[in-house]
Each structure stands twice: as structure tokens, then as C-alpha cells.
Amino acid sequence: MLRCVHLARRVNIGSLSAAVASTQAAHYRSYSSLSNNKTSHRNGYSELHRKPASANNSFQLKRAFSDDASSEDSPMNQPREAMHYDVVIVGGGPAGLSAAIRLKQLSSEKGIDLSVCVLEKGSEVGSHILSGNVFDPKALEELLSHNEDGGDKWTEALFESQDSHATPVSEDAFLVLTESGGSYQIPNMLLPSQLHNDGNYIISLSKLARYLGEMAEGLGVEIYPGFAADEVIYSDDQTSVRGVATKDMGIGKEGEAKDTFERGVELLGRQTLFAEGARGSCSESIISKYNLRQEGGASNQHYGLGIKEVWEIPEENFKPGFVQHTLGYPLQSSVTDKVYGGSFLYHQEPNLVLCGLVVGLDYENPYLNPYKEFQRWKTHPAIKSHLEGGTCIQYGARVLNEGGYHSLPKLTFPGGMLLGCSAGFLNAVKIKGSHCAIQSGTIAAESVYNSLASGEDAEEKTVASTGEIDSEETPVEVTQYAESMEKSWVYDELKEVRNCHEAFSRWGVGGGLIYTGIAAHITKGKEPWTLPTPVGNNAGESKTDSKATKPAKDFQPIDYPAPDGIMTFDLLTNLQRSGTYHDDDQPSHLRIKPELAHIPESTSLQVYAAPESRFCPAGVYEYVDEKLVINAQNCIHCKCCSIKMPDEYIDWSVPEGGGGPQYQVM
């Protein structure tokens, strides 16, 4: 009976009120039964919600509505169904899944169950996850230590679950590349300890996310992939977050409701955890609405664009566990160059090379093309030798946070909190953020559980017991999360290198390296000064990556070599390797802000020589007869355009759920 009702809640999404009513009647939430339910939570929900509404009653209902979207009886203006949970988590990445797992671990340990759901915009968990990735396992091992098996064999479990290796790092090299084809290795003893990779593993983060997703489902977490959180639901007085709403499905390119139209669903939680990754659309709207950067005394966030390929290489070229990072060519040709960035190259079993280039988006030259810089980097002898004879099997890109400690916003607000890269927990010097994301998810879960499962009659107030949120309950701000994070090793790690990114921006690669060496070896973040973020190009402006771009008249166009189709590739050929897909018949999710409609042709093209036609790693933006064309179907959800556009003229919103890249081994 319990299992049947549990399934009913998932598959009867078209009649949520009935599902919730049956849930209330049964009081079905039982941790012991949920932990044994290994049925995929995504299949019934996703498949039913994606089916065209071909049943006669549904079709007749839709046809009875007006086709005018502005009409009150338009299907797009009808009330949305709602699903209630104790905790709603937006984002099925390392932070969100870790929080979900820890919440269910605590439910088992403490005896009071909390209902938890995870909403993921990718077609499946892991399909939008991209990272280098040399993985520091300490946060994961701490999380899994609460499982019955102790979690000490996670590498074997990952392979059994996903057929993906966690390859121990065996060799660590840091090179400075020269334009002439030479290279110089920096002795490891001179490198900051944070750059040492002893005890770390080379993994696919998209595979790790899938593994964590399976674990979460086995513990009773409801995971809904293929549904994008499109809107934050606020309380009537706008002072607290109540949950999120998924995007309406079946809207045509011109904004009309198609016969397949289905209204989005509200997922309401006593706490909503935002774990969307860097520059998440819901997270950014909350940061802006509640002034969380100002409240936290934070600088503007800065970003890098990471571009990555995965290659299969011949066995004779494979070095299991080899890790190589580089500075210099092609981004820096002298010690005073201020382009912040570098490369990575990792050998993962059985015969994969994960390689990529990270370019700081605070670069000045509008002619710089990050994708073509990456292709050019692969031709350097120190890189080419690892890839020769191999085949590129996957391509992708994603922005990452680089602001570090000084850019962390206030983490909490009434009704929710920011996790992982939504908050900015990435160590740019260490070139790692997954371990920080997992730790933030774990700490968030513990803080939320202590808040929701403590006090008089706590169990009777849970949605797991009642099936709905008490209408009289006021969303609380769980400040314990921020307090615990500030005492954690995550903050210690970020504080140690808090001024390093700004040192590179001010003094170039040479000065940045010297400062980073001093900070990492001697001061360890305790220097009695802070390097503030400088102003933008105009006096009085706060610097953002967009404002860092200088006019094209100050630079010469860069002549990039043509791709050879063997080692280097044209962009559209590589884009096919990302598996990117969007339904063409839907409104563009990349919208020009109405008040900035003049910027593309009058400013971006005329002043900056159309930088969006170069920095986008998916070929989304181009100018035809001096008019901007947006090829939204190419978008790989890297979020770069929302950051680097002149005046940030693009509003990045989510497309229909399930669209975007289909990463498998990223």
C-alpha cells in the first residue's frame, strides 16, 4: 500500500490534488519503506509529463481554452498544480545530491523523516555536469561515512554503478609553455600545497553525479530530471521563498500554446535549497532580489570559461593517473600579460585524456576567442604528444566561479539557501570546486534537518507525515548553515588564497604567481590587507567581467589557424560531440533585455566588434548584415553570454526541461 501511494504521487502529475489527497490519507512516508524502493523516480514522472496530451478529455480541455496567451482563459494563465515537500532542492549536481543524501541519512539516524525532492533541468542526472576533474575525495568520504558500508569503497561502487574509473593521481606536473614550442616545468616543491594532488582521483563528474543520484533515489529522494525550475515562488509579502515552479511545456516559437501544452508545476518546500551551479538563473534572481551580495559584504563575482574535450588515445600513449597543468601559451606571452587562465590535461582509465582550457572572463581584448585559443593550445608539442593517434569523443563548456572568498554572498534567506557553485564555493588556485560543493551540501542538510526536525511536535509538522505544508507555518531562515560554513575547512581553504585572483588581474601572470607563492607558502590568507576589486572602465563603476572588455580600436584582430580536422576542429563539428538538443518550436530562452535592445547593433558591434560572436563556445551569436542572430538551439548552457555581453544585455532563462547538452563522460 505504501509503495503504491508513493508511485501514485509521481505518475499522477496531471492530477496532483488527487495524488496529494491520497498521500494525506495514507500518511505514507516511511523511511524504511522508501530506503528499499530502488524504482527510478524519474521514469514515471518524466515520461508521463512529456507525452502529448492525446487523451480525448485532455485534448478537449485544451481546445476549450482561448488561443490568445493574454486571455484569462488561456491555458498559460490557468492555476498550476502544487506538490509539497519538506525540502525542495534545485539542481542535481554534487551539492544538491549531497544535501539530499545527507537529509535522508539523518532521517534514518534520528527517526524523523523529511520528504525531499531534487529538480534537475537536464534530461537525466549528470547530463549538464562538466568539470576538469581532478577530484579531492575528502568531502565525499565524509558524506558516505554515514552509510552502512562506511563509504570507503566509493571508487569500486562508482565503477560498478557507472562503469567509470576513479583513477588515482600518479604523477603531477606544472608547466609554463612558450610560443616557440618549448616548456619549463616548475618543481613541485615550489608549488603551493593546494596545487599538490596526492590522494586525489581523476574522475568524470557527470558519472559521479549519476552515481550519487542512484544513491539518493535508493534512500527515498524523489528526483525529477527533465524539468527546469523557471520561477522562484515567493510569499505574498515577498519576504520569503516558498519554492519554485517548473517551466510550462508545449509553447510554440511565437508564444502560443500548442496541443501538447502542459502547465508547469509548483514544488513548494519548507526549505528550498538552490544548487544550480555557477550563474544559476533562480539563484541569481534571489541574490538580486534580497541584495545578498551587499548583505554579505561581497564583491562582484568573477568567472572563467572552461572548455573541455575528452579523447580516447592509443594504449602506448596512455599514462594512468598523469596530471598536467600549464600557464603561458597561448593566453600569456609575457610576465605582464593579464589574461587569467591556464590549462589542464588528465589521463583517466581505461584510455581517456581529459583536456581543457580555462579563460578568465575579465579579459580585455574583444578579439580573443576562447574556443580558438583552446584549439591552438592543443598544437603545442607538450600537449599534442598526449593526443596523437587519438579520437575526440566529447566536447563541452561551462563557466566557473573565480571570485573566491571575497565574492561569497550572504548564504541564507527566509525559506532557503545557496549551495555549491550557486554561492561561489570554488577554489580557483586549487582549480577545484566539487569537494567544496559536496561539503556545502552536507552542512546545509545538517542545518536544515536540525531546524525542521527539532522542537515540540516536529514530526507532526513534517510534510512526510501530513502530506502538505502547514498554511500557518512561517518560513524560517536557517542561519546555522552560514555559521557552520564559516567554521568549516571550505572557508579556511578559500581564505588562504583570497587575494590571488586579484593579484593576477592587477599585475599579470608574473606578479600573480609571485603573490600566490607568498600567500600559499607564508601568509596563508592572513595578510593584513585586502586587494579590492578595481573599478570598471568608467569612474565610479564596480568592475564586472562585462565591463572589463575594452573597445576594439585598442586591439588588432587575432589571426587564428584553420582547423585540421584531426587535432583541431571547427566549432560546429565539435558542438555535435556535446549532444546538444533543443526543440526548435519554442520561444528562445536567450532574450535581449527590453531596455537594452539597442546594445547589440549600436554598442556591441560598433564599439567592441561583436565579441559575442567569438566568446560563445557554441556559436549561438552571429551578425548577419549587421543584425544580431541568436541560434538558441546551439546553446550548451555554459552561461557565458549572461556574463560577458556588453552591458550584460542577455537575460539567460531556462528552456524546456531536458534541452541542452547530453554529457556522458564530462
N, C-alpha and C positions, 0 to 999 in steps of 0.2 A: 504493500500500500504506500509506504513512504517513498519508495523508488518511483512508483508510477506518478505520484503527485509531483515529485521533483522533475520528472521528464515533462509533465504537462506544463509546468511553468515555462519551460524552454521552448517547446514546439508550438504552443498555442499563442504565439506572439501577436497574432491578429486579433486575439480576444483576451487581452491582458487582464481585464477586470475579472473575467471568469477564472483565469488562472490564479490570480491573487486571492480571489474569494475561496477557491478550493484549498489554497495554501493556508489561509487563515483557519479554515475549518479543521484541517488536519494537524495544524501545528507541527509540520513535517520535519522541521530542521533538527536532525540528529547527527552529531558529528561521527558517531561510529558507523552509521549507515552511509554517510557521504564519503568517508575515507575509503570505503570499499567499492565505491562507484567509479569505475575506470572508463565508463562510456564517455566518448568525446562530447563535451558540452557544445562544441561549435557546430556540429553537423546539423542537428535538427533545427536549430535557430537559423543558421546561415542559409541552409537550403530552402527552408520554407519561405524565408523573407525575400529570397531572390527569385522565387517562382513568379512568372507573370500571373496577374490576377485573372485567370481564365474561368474560374467558377462563376456560374450564372449570377448568383446573388452579388458577388463582389463586382462583377462587370456592370450589372445594372445599377449598383450603388454609385459607382464612379461616373457612369454616364448621366446620372441624375444631377450631378453637380454642374455648375457653370464652368465653361472653359476659360473664363476670364479670371486670371490669378488675383486681381484686385477685388473680385466679388466676394461677399461674405460667405456665399455658399460654395466657393471654390474648395476643392479637396485640400489645397495647400493651406487653407485657413481653418481647417477643422481641428478640434482638440486632439492632442496626442495622448496615446495610452501611456501609462506610467508603470514602472517596476521599482519596487522599494528594496533597499539593501541597507545593512549596517554600514558597509564601506563600499564605495564605488572607486575603482582605480582606472584612470585614463592612461592607456599606454601599456602594451605587452612587451616591454623591454626588460633589461636586467633589474632596474629599480622597481618597476611596478610589480613584476612577478615575484621578486624577493619579498616585497611587502605583503603580497597575497599569501605566499607560503608561510611567512612568519606569523601572520594573523591566524592561520589555521593550525599551526603548531601550538600557538598559545591557547587556542580554543580547546585543543586536546589536553594540554597540560593543566589548564586551570578549570576546565569543566563548564565554562560558559561559552557557548558557540556564537560567533558572529557570522552573518551572511556576507559574502564577499563576491564581487564580480569584477572582471577585467574587460575593458573595452579596447579593441585593437583595430586600427584603420586598415592595416594590411590584410591581404586575402587570407593569410594564416600567420600565426605567431612566428616571428623571425623573418618574414618576407621583406620588412622595411629596415632590418637591422644591419648596419655596416660599421665595421671598426677594423683597426690595423691587423691583428690584435695579438700583442704580447700581454698575457693576462696574469695579473697578480692575484693569486687564489685566496688570500687571507680572509677577505670578507665572505666569500662563498663558503669556505671551510667552516667559518664561524656559524653561518646560517645553517648549513647542513649538519652541524654537530648536534642540533636539536632533534634530528631524525632518529628513528630507532636504530638504523645501521651506523650512526655516527658520522656519515658523510665522508669518511676518509678515503673512500674508493670512488670518488666522483669521476675521475678520469675514465675508469673502466665502465662506469654507468653511462657516461656520455657516449662512449663508443658503442655500447650495447643498444642505447636508445636511438642514436642518430648516425651510426657508422662514421663517426668523425673523431679524429685523433686529437688528444691534447698532448702535444709534443714538448717534452722538457727542453728548456733552453740549454744548449751545449756550448755555444761559442758566441761571444758578444764583441762586435766591432763598431767603432765610430770613426768615420772617415770625413775628411774635407776634400771635396772633388774640385779639380781645376778645369778650366775651359779647354785647355790643351790636351785633356785626356788623362792627366795624372791624378794621383790621390795620395793623401797623407793620413795615416792612422794616428789618432790621439790615444796615447796609452791609457788603459782603463784606470790606472791608479790616479790619473789627473782628472777623471770624470767625476761629477757629483754622484754621491751614493744613490741618489734617486734614479740615475740612469743605468745602474747595475741591474741585471736581470737574473741573478742567481735565484733559483727556486721558482721562477715563473714558467709559464707554458705558452706555446704558440697554439692558438685555437681559432675556430670560426665562431664569432659571437652570435651570428644568426642561428647556428646549430645549438649553441649553449642556451639561447632563448627558447628554442623548441623543447629542449630537454627540461628546462625549468617550467615551461608551460605544461608538459605532461605531468610533472611532479605536482604542480598546483591543482590540476584537474583531479588527480588521484586523491588529493586532500579535501576535495569538495568545493574548490573555487569554480565559479561559473565564468567561462571565458568566451567572449563573443568577438571573434575576428571577422573582418569584412564590414565593420560598422564604424564609421568615423564620428567622433564627437565634434559636432558642428557648432554648438551653442552652450554657453555656461548658463545654468538656471540659477537665478538669484532669488532671495526672499523678496517679498513685496516691497519692503523698505530699502532694498538693495544693499543691506549691510552684511549679508552673509551668503555663502554659496550653498545651494541645496542639491546640486547635481549637474548633469549635462543632458543634452538632447542629441540624438543621432541625426545625421543628415537625411532629409527626405530623399527617397529613391524614385526614379522614373520621371524626372523633369527633363523636358526637351531643351535643345540648344537655345531656343527663343524664350525659354521660361515657362512654357506651357506644361500642364500635367498630361502625361501620356497615359495610355490604358494600363500600363504597368505601374502607375504611381502608387507609392505607399508612404504614408506619413511617417516621419521619424518617431522615435520612442524616447520618452524621458526616463532616465535612470537616476533615481533620487537616492541619496545616501545621507546617513547621519554625519559621515565624513566623506569628502571626495578628495582623493589623492591624485595629483597631476604629475604624471611621469611620461611626458610626451617626447622627451629628448630635447636637444638644443633647438631653441626658437619655436617651441610648440605654440600653435595658434591660440588654444584656450589659455595656456599658461601666460602667454604674453598679454592677452586681454585682461587677465586678472592682475598681473603686475602693474599694468597701466591704470586700471580702474581703482585699485587700492593704493596706488603710489608706493609699491613695495620696495622699489629701489631707493626712493627718498627716505622711506621709513627705516630702511636698513642701513642708511648712510653709504650706499653703494655707488660706485662709478658705473658708467655705461658698460654693458657687456661688449666684449670684442670677440671676433670669431675667426676661425680659419676654415678653409675649404679643403677637405680631404678627398682626393681622387685615387681610386684603387682598382687594380686588376688582380685576378687570380690566374695563375698559369700552371699547367701540367708540364713537367720537364722530364727529360730523359734521366734514367736512374744514375748514369755516370756523372751527371751534374748536380745530383741531389746531396745536400749536407743536412741531415736531420738535426733540427734544433738550432740552426745557424740564424743569428740575428745581426742585422747591419743597419745603422742609421747614418745619414750623411747631412752635411751642410755644404755650402759653396755652390758649384754648378748645379743647375742652371740659374738659380734665383739670386745668388750673390757672386759677384766677380771681384769684389774688393772688401776690405775690412770695414769700410764705411757704408756699405750698402744696407739700406733699412728695410728691405723686403724680408719679413719674418717668415721663416718656413724651413722645411727640410724634408728628407725622405725616409722611408722605411722599406726593408726587404727581409722577409722571414721565410724559412724553409719548414713547412709543416708536412708531417707524414700523411699519406704514403709517398707522394712525389709532387707536392704543391709548393709554389712560391707565391707568397702574398706580397705585393709590392705597391707602393703608392707615394704620392707627393702631397704634402700639406702646405698650403699657401695662406699666410695671414691676410685677411681681407682688409687690413688697414694699409694696403699698398697704395702708392700714389699714381703710378703710371697707368692711364686708362687703356693703353695699348697692350698691356700684359694679358696674356691668355693662359690661365692656369692649366687647362687641358693640354694645350700645345707645349707648355713647359714640361708637363709630365711626360709627354711622348718624347720630347727631346732628351729628357733625363735618361730614358731607357737606352739611348745610344751611347752613353758613356761606357768605356771599357769595364769599369768596376761594377757596372750594372748588367750590361749586355751579356757578359760571360755567364751569368746565372740563368739567363732566359734562352740562350741559343739552343735551337733544336726543339723548343717547347711550343705549346699552344695556349693562347689566351682563351679561357673558358668563361670568365665572368668579369663584368665591369660595373662600377657604381661610384657614387659620390655622396657626401653628406657634410654639412657644416658641423664644426665642433666649437665649444666654448674655449676661449683663450684668456679671458679677463681674470680668472682665478679668484683669489681671496678678496680682492678689492671690489669685485663685481657681484658678490653674493647679495641678493635682495633679502628682505625680511621673508622668512620661510613660511610663516603661518598667517592665517586669516580666519575669521569665524566660518566654520564649516569645512575647512580644508587646509591643504599644504602643498608645497612644491618639493618634488623628489628628483634625485639624479641630475641629469643634464638640463631638465627644466629649470632647476635652480642655478646650475652652473658648476657642479662639482666635477671639474676636470683639472688635472694637473698637467699643464702644457709643457713644463720642463721634463716631467717624467714620461710624457706622451701616453698617458693612461687616464681613463675615467671610469671604466667598468667597475673596478673594485670600489671606488667611491660611491658609484650609483647603487651598488648592491648594499653597501653599508648604510646608506641613507634610507633605502627601503626597509631594511631590518629595524633601524632605530625608529623610523616613522611608524611601523607596525606596532612596535612595543609601546610607543607613546599613545597611539590611538586605542590600543587594547586596554591600557591602564585607564584611559578616560571613559571608554564606553562600557567596560565590564566591571567597573568598581562602583561602590556605593550601595545604598539601600535599594532593593528591588531591581538591581542592574539586569538580571537575567530576564525579568518580566518585561523590560523595556526594549529588549533586542528585537530587531526585525526577524531574526532567526526563530524567535518564539511566537511573535504576534503576526508576522507576515506584512506589516506595514509600519511606517514611522508614525509615532505619536504626534498628532497635529499640534499638541501643546508644547512639544519639545523645542527648545531654542538651540540652534547650532552653536557649539562651543568652539573656541579657538584653543587648540591643543599646543600650548606654548612649551610644554615639556619637550617636544620634538626639537625645537630650535636650541633649547638649553642643553639637551643631550648631544646634539651635533657639535655645538661649540666646545664641548668637553672631549670630543672623540678624536681619534687619530686622523680623521679626514681633515679637520680644521688645522691640526698640527702640521700635516703634510703640505697643505696649501699655504699656510702662513710662512713656512720656511722659504718659499720661493715667491713671495707675494709681490716683489718689485721687479722680477726678472723680465717679464714680458715688456714692461715699460722701458727697461734698460735697452732692450733691442730696438724699440721704436725710437728712442732718443739718440742712441749712439751707434747704431748699426750693429752688424754681426760681430765685429771685433770687440767693441765696448760691451755688448750684451754678453758675450762669452766670458769676458773678464769679470763682469759684475756677478754673473751666475756662479762662477767658480768661487768668488769670495763669499757670496751668500750661502752656497751649499756647503762649503768646507769650514767657514769661520763664523759668520754672523748667524746663519740658520734662521733668518727672518727676524732676528732681534735687533737689527739696526734701528737707531732712534729716529729714523726719518721714513717718510713715505714718498715714493715717486708718483705724484698725481698725474692723472690723465691730462694731457695738454689740450688747449682749446682747438677748435676746428680752423678752417681756412679764414673764417670771418671772426673778428674780435668779439668776444662775449659768448661764442658758441661752445657748447660742450662737444668734444670730439666723438664722432661715431665713425664706423668703418666707411659709411657712405660719404661722410664729409672729408675723409682722408684723401679721396680722389682729387687730383689736380687737373686743370684744363689741358686739353690735348695739345695746345700750342706750345706747351713747355717740353714736349717729348717728340721723339721720332717714332713712326710705326716700326714694329718689330717684324723682321722677315723670318718666318718660321719655315723649316724644311718641309717638303711634301712627305706624306706618309708612304712607307714602302709596302704596307700590307702584310709584312712579316713580323717585324719588331714594333713598328709604329702603325697606327690606324687612324683613318678619318673618324670623325665623331659619330656620324650616323651608323657606321658599321659597328662601332663599339657599343653604341646605345642598344643595339639588338641583343647584346650579351647581358643586358640588365633585366630582360624580360618585361620591360615596362609596357603597361596596357592601361588605357582609359577608354570608356565608352565615348565615342565621338559625339553622340547625340545627348549632350548635357551642357549646361552653362559652364563657361570657363571658370575654373577655381582660382585663376590668376587675374585679378581685377585691378584696373588702374583706379586709384582713389579719385573720386569725382573732382575734388578741389585741386588735384594735381594733374588733371587731364592734359594740360598744355606742356608738361615737362618733357615727355618723350621727344617730340619734334623740335621744341624751342630750346631745350637745355641739354638733354642727354645727347642728342645727335649733333647739335650745333656747337656746344661747348666742350663736350667730353668725347666726341667721335663715336658715340654709341657703344659704351663699354659693355652693356648687357649682351651684345652680340658676341662678346668674347669670354666674359666670366662665367656664363651659364654652361655647365658641363653636360647639358642635354640638348643644346640647340633649340631652346624654346623661343628665343627672341631674335628677330631679324627685321631689318628695314627694307622694304620694297618700295621703290620710288619715293624714298624719304618718308614713308609711313610705317609705323610700327606694326608688325605682325606677331601675334602671340600663338605659338604652336603648343597649346597646353597639353595635348596628348603625349608630348615627349617628356613631360616633367617626371623627374626621378625623386621628387620630394626632398631635395637637398636643402632647401630654404635660402639658398644664396641670394636669390633675387630680392627677397624681403629685407635683406641687409645691405647689399652693395649698390642698389639702384640709386641714381642721383635723386636726392630728397626723399629716398625710400618711397617711391611713388606706387609700388605694387603692394596690394593687400593680398597676402597668401592665405587662402581659405582651403578647407579640405574638399576634395572631390567626392563623388560617390564612393562609399566604402568598398574596399577590395581593389581599387585602382592604384596605379603606381608600379614601382619595381617589384620583381619577384626574386629576391635574392635567396640563394640556396647555400652558398659556401662563404659568404662575406663575414 
